[in-house]
Amino acid sequence: MNQYFAGVPSHAAPEAPRCDAGTAAAKAAQRREVHDPHANLDLVMRLYRIPEHRSADTPALEVLNIILGQGESSRLNVSVVRRDKAAVGAGSILNPYGSRNGPGVLAAYGIVNQGVSADRLDSLLSQQLDSIRANGISAAELDKAKNILRAGFIDNRETTFGKAEELHHYLTFHSTIDEINTDLDHLLTVTSDDVKRVANAYLAPANLTRLIVRAGAGPTSGGGQ
Amino acid sequence: MKPRNVGRLDGWKVGMLTVWTLSNIPTFQLSAQEPFPTRPPAPVRLRPVQFPPFREVALPNGMTLLLVENHEQPTLSVSLSFRAGSAYDPAGKEGVAAIVAELLTKGTPTQNAEQIAEAIEGVGGSIGASAGDDFLAVSADVLSDHAELAFSLLGDVTRRATFPDQELELARTRFLSALEVELSQAQNVAGRAFQQEIYGRNPYGRNTSAAAYKAITRDDVVGFAGRRLRPTGSLLVVAGDITLPRARELATQAFGSWHGAAPPAPAFPAPPAKRGTDILLVNRPGSVQSNIVIGNTTFLPTDTTYYAARIATHVLGGGSDSRLFIILREQKSWTYGSYAALRRNRGVGFWQATFEGRTEVTDSALTELLHQIDRIRTEAIPDSELVAAKGFLVGSFPLTIETPRQIAQVVSTSRLLGLGSDYVQHYRERLARVSAARARAAAQRAIHRDAFTIVVVGDAKALYDRLKAIAPVRLVDIAGKATDPAELNPKGGPVAFDRSQIVARSDTFHALVQGNVLGGQAAKVDVMGDSIVYTEATTIGQFQQLSRVVLNSDLSMRRTDQTGTVQGQHTEIHLSYAEGRVKGTSMSPQPGGTPKSITVDTTIPAGTIDDNVLALLLTALPLEQGKTFNLNVFSTGEGTTKVVSVKVAAFENVAVPAGTFPAYRLELSGMQLPLVMHVTQQAPRRIVRIAPTGAPLVFELVK
């Protein structure tokens, strides 16, 4: 370390970039459409602002994300892909760009199946999100999410590289690196009420940016809107 | 912890992450300090690595149980492999193995797909299956408290999968969508063509297709599973927090009562013997990049040439410190990456080198690739490169056996490929012993310089002549159909139009820019006495244009007048056609801001049509699926005649605001931008949709 890095002069930390896109900026739902001539199928993405990673709401958002859109048994896969057959794939992603010290994003998405309109898929995605906001989640779903999180903690720490990545994550995005040993406990204390509360706080219509990516080629995809 | 996103948008995520990464690389300035070392530190001496212990047990029903016991973490991975890969797909039903794998976890007599997913994900685990060329593997990962669940689910799905009809249809839709995405990427088109070329009738050379996916029935799926998923000869690999007695007990519970002889092992046709190097050029018109794959089939996985050939291949193109990357990317700036690889199958493997780069450097890159391949076959590798390649391959091996799952993967690959019981223990030392002379000899054996298959996917019009100077070229279209090189530079000629399609009418289109209506077009046809008048008025933002074309009743040209404004520039065209000449003036907009004026007085070939009336006359072509028309079109802005090719690609149902129409899909090339137009099948024909390729603009018929 000294041989290669000791000579790098120290300096004051640069000023943190400002980001005004926090949850407080949410005033009304936004809709954006873009055209991608290289895309084969349309994509619908519902993007919601969420707080920074060290927020006390993050553990409940992680549980919500798993129940909503991670895995075969997730709500979006079971309902939108399998039962409604409206998407060739659907799910959710928490911070697709990685964890954030500033505002983050929860994305619920679906790739439109042939013969289905993007608006129809968007409405089906919305129904699933609204259902969690109105009715919360089941005890079995909460257990599942916690088991998946527990397994993920073990998986992430198996290799040398995985351990290094975890140390970097806690050093960069948590209040103290010591949370590497306590974070799982926080996640395991999340309740169904916590999940319903964060769903109502962050999946609110005014906090939504709806993005539709239109496939450029193929005149039949998506149909007339 | 880092959030676990296990969604299906992997490509999308990777793309976004790449953009993020590229835009966030900091640029350091080290001026006020010691210069940064110019050489990386010398590698430390390799330490001996003992391959972790594992045990192998033959079960009474013919299965082999392989255990990697490791209690460091409370996790367990169980995987069961069969010789049931895509090589065993029935001809014309390519994709059966993959569909069997997809459907194994989608229902048994006691659990449907959702119940299986809930059972395994409910305990934080996962289950899935996949089919490669040789093998089909079904595997489950769980926390070790749930070992019994993992074994019982694996037993249930492997022995009692019901392959429900509705799940088959869901899988078919998903596979067809995935295939469409695959075929839209030139790299995949090149890879598929290469496999087909080098393996010929050998099953490794077959590719999936929409027709094959559509032909697969439930009987095919059930039959394949019944024939190929048999206990005898299968390999059950258990890795993680479990003891041998417990693993054996759970394996016996799940599979003990399952009996059946090994699946048949049909003899596959040998790959074709190739006598000379040639180039298969796959035409992708308008492509700005080319993909090159060069290579040949090699040898069986047990061939001991592998180790030295692996070292030579790594020096040539194994990574970012290899010759192809350094020369073609770092020195020439021709590509993001160029690589070489040696692949093993259960049967004969293959060697390949790949390149992706701009059309205009394709022939130079191919020449350089061949030169570097010659060097690796004829020159001894210098010590510095040999030490670095061995250091990488030998030194990185321990990183591939860090977790029980990784260990199990390495051991099972060696077993499935029949590499011998001591393979994993001696892998590093066999690589470390390779000398420069042996590496060169292995390269000569593995790389058939005089009998290469070279596949190039790109714009054949720009590439054909240049590649012909390197090796004989066979030209095919994107579907693999042989094409006459003369078609790359088509000659236009008169076409017998169907006069009955031209009737008096008015059509209104809206213009969508990025999905938003930003203007429109009104097109009108008047039929009067000895003439037909076609008027087109277009407005899109600051673009306004009115054109009026008069045709004779036999659809030959008489006169064109056009006025318009394009971003503040005035445009005006007045031309008359008579006796094989076109005369008049043309003022057209230019990027610089000053319109270009030209005087036109030139001969034109018989049957030449004015570009302002192309949309009307397309409807009067004698359309027939699969046909291509080459029309002489006078470009009124440029004052020259061009050949526009109109390919009748397919019938499609097109939904536009005016309704849904069964339509011919016409693909036009030879103009500034390729276009896709849809023309109704029903007479008198109408245009319903116009979409330039690569521009976010679409015209759709409103009424």
Interface residues (C-beta under 8 A of the other chain):
Chain A: Q3 Y4 G7 V8 P9 E33 V34 H35 P37 H38 N40 L41 E62 N65 I66 G69 Q70 G71 E72 S73 V78 R82 K85 V88 G89 G91 S92 I93 L94 N95 P96 Y97 G98 S99 Y109 I111 N113 Q114 A140 D143 K144 K146 N147 I148 L149 R150 A151 G152 F153 I154 D155 N156 R157 E158 T159 T160 F161 E165 E166 H169 D183 L184 L187 I212 R214 G216 A217 P219 T220 G223 G224 Q225
Chain B: M1 K2 P3 R4 N5 V6 G7 R8 L9 K13 M16 L17 W20 F28 L30 A32 Q33 E34 F36 P37 P41 Q73 P74 T75 A113 E114 A117 E118 E121 G122 V123 G124 G125 S126 D141 V142 L143 L170 T173 R174 S177 E180 V181 S184 L399 E402 T403 Q514 G515 N516 E652 N653 V654 A655 V656 P657 R665 V676 H678 R689 A691 T693 G694 A695 P696 E700
